[in-house]
Amino acid sequence: MNSFFATCPKGLEYLLRDELIALGGADVHEALAGVRFSGSLETAYRACLWSRLASRILLPIAEFDAASDDALYAGVQTIEWTDHLAPHATLAVDANTSQSKLTHSQYLAQRVKDAVVDQFRERGLNRPDVDTEEPDVRINLRMRRDRATLSIDLAGAPLHRRGWRQTQGEAPLKENLAAAMLLRAGWPAVYAQGGALLDPMCGSGTLLIEGALMAADVAPGLRRPYYGFLGWKQHDIALWRSLLAEANRRAEAGLPALRSCFFGSDADPRMVQTAKRNAQEAGVAGFLTLDRHDMQHVRPPSGFAQGLVITNPPYGERLGEREGMPALYRSLGETLRDHFTGWRAAVLAGDAELGRATTLRTDKKYTLYNGALETVLLIFELHPRDDTPREKPPLSPGAQMLKNRLEKNLKHLRKRLEREGIHAWRAYDQDLPEYAAAIDVYVDTSDAAHLHVQEYRAPADVPQELARTRMREITRVAGEVFDMPRARIAIKTRERGKGGSKYGQFDQRGEFIEVEEGGLTFLVNLHDYLDTGLFLDHRLVRAKLRELAAGKRFLNLFAYTATATVYAAAGGARDTTSVDLSGTYLEWASRNLALNGFTGEKHRLIQADATTFLQRTHERYGLIYVDPPTFSNSKRADDFDVQRDHVALLLACANRLTADGVIVFSNNFRRFSLDRQALDSRLVIESWGAGSIPFDFSRRANIHDCWLLRLRPADGPLNPWDAARIKK
């Protein structure tokens, strides 16, 4: 079993993770601009041949500290290069570096190459030659924080180069980004339902060709003449030939069954000819209909009542001036609205502003990177156009009061939110007792706002139907005040059941948005769980952890999605350990850490009961964060009650604390009482409850409490500094 790393453009990590799992990868975890996975050599070969999303497949062969070029050279020479490279073979070296003392990537590549060829020369062997285009072995060097990782690039050249592209336009869409667009837009399901694929600005035909190859089950790498492992000494020729034979059999079965449901057009006749030549080379020309049309004159093809319109319009940076782009997008929106009712549409817009120019209501939005350019993929369901104004029933007096209050809150909070750069916050918290809900706002990294509405338990004397009516009014009022489509409002309601009220079933969408807080980025899921993955009331607690973390070893117990760990890492923690009993939350935690560039051995994720971990570990930490649940009855650990068990928990933390360390302890049990008497002989306790509550939670100042705990000096009384700052 080998470890591999598949690189990809930013924004494709989760799609690539799912693809690699389907290809047989094990222990698959996404990272920043890539995915780590394990498997056999066959798994890696399959990824090279079948991945529609990856850029490269790397096989790490060594990792070592390299704070200087001499250390890098020495580390490279410890590798037995004759195991990988024949003396008569050719090589090339790619290098990239970040947050390291060595900053010149071309110089680093040269030092790696020198170390390799010098090893051959010192042994009296022929010196390998350099071939930057199609070397027998391509070596990849990644430097991060003065640590070098050397890998064999099994792809050899970017995997988006499928081998069929003969010519291209001025700003070609990479094939793996086109595949991501098709997958995000649900093309496989549309094809299975008999739908068509249409690109009204098809350029060189990339989207249509990728869509056809996907539908025909043709391996994207089947026509590539070159891979980086073909000249590698450990290449398994028989294995590779068997995989190629399998891929050919699947293509021979899939292509004859492919339907002629691919339609493209472009205003430039030269691009239409380019698309035809590329389709011919890809072997799908007979299934594509390509014509010259202005985008405004495109209509649904005869015989198709449904399908997917997908396109990558110009952004203004390449084919025209920015000033003319909104009119183009507006015209595209009008064409889709007027003529493609019942279809789905996907548009890769240069930015959110251009997307809004379509005047279409967005159902889903994804951030993707076209090269270095951040873009936004907009998904639309094209419903029948109804120009008849719909007259909404008037708001009830109570709902009108709610609307007035919500507008007042928004006006009161807006300036401070903008000034402090806050993108996730509480807008309403049961301000009116009759409307018992909390409304939180999450603005994702593509600048789209989402609402999370969570109902509080209604008193027993409130009829269930009245409670439901009020929740409907809350949803309507929140949508009006924030000008929010219903699709971006997540509702968490309670349903009566045996034993009292409880939350009903949640959605299982698997949809995450990226939200920025404190200059960091976190994944939030608004629909699938009771909590979203980011406790908004702990915003200041996380900031305090970043402030305290510099140079310390950090332990996060009951880590949940590790947002606190990300803050500690950003604050300069020496290393971090995050402990949680839930595999689901640890997977989420891994994504949050990777999203912010914190990966590797310095950031450990441990699936364990917090109490058990404290009993078994012998390590000490300078900063420990403890935010336990009020109660837990997991089958995999003893029952936990925060009121009953907090003393034992905190004393166990004290046993693992360095002399100058700090425990940050918080919990959300409203009736919690800290047992100071039981803790005072061992710990200095500083209350920090009021200071840890963000301004947008001021109406519910008891939403959580927080304490800072330090080891009591062994020689007895507090020094004057400690005594002055501890609140009694």
Secondary structure by P-SEA (a helix, b strand, c coil): cbbbbbbbcccaaaaaaaaaaaacccccccccccccccccaaaaaaaacccccccbbbbbcbbbbbccaaaaaaaaaaccccccccccccbbbbbbbcccccccaaaaaaaaaaaaaaaaaaacccbbbbbcccccbbbbbbbcccbbbbbcccccccccccccccccccccccaaaaaaaaaaaaaaaaaaabbbbbbcccccaaaaaaaaaaaaccccccccccccccccccccaaaaaaaaaaaaaaaaacccccccccccccccaaaaaaaaaaaaaacccccbbbbbcccccccccccccbbbbccccccccccccccaaaaaaaaaaaaaacccccbbbbbbcccccccccccccccbbbbbbcccbbbbbbbbccccccccccccccccaaaaaaaaaaaaaaaacaaaaaaacccccccccccccccbbbbbbbbccccbbbbbbbbccccccccaaaaaaaaaaaaaaaaaaaccccccbbbbbbbbccccccccccccccbbbbbbcccbbbbbbccccccccccccaaaaaaaaaaaccccbbbbcccccaaaaaaaaaacccbbbbbbccaaaaaaaaaaaaaaccccccbbbbbccaaaaaacccccccbbbbbccccccccccccccccccaaaaaaaaaaaccccbbbbbbbccccccccccccccccccccccccccccccccccccbbbbbbccccccccccaaaaacccc
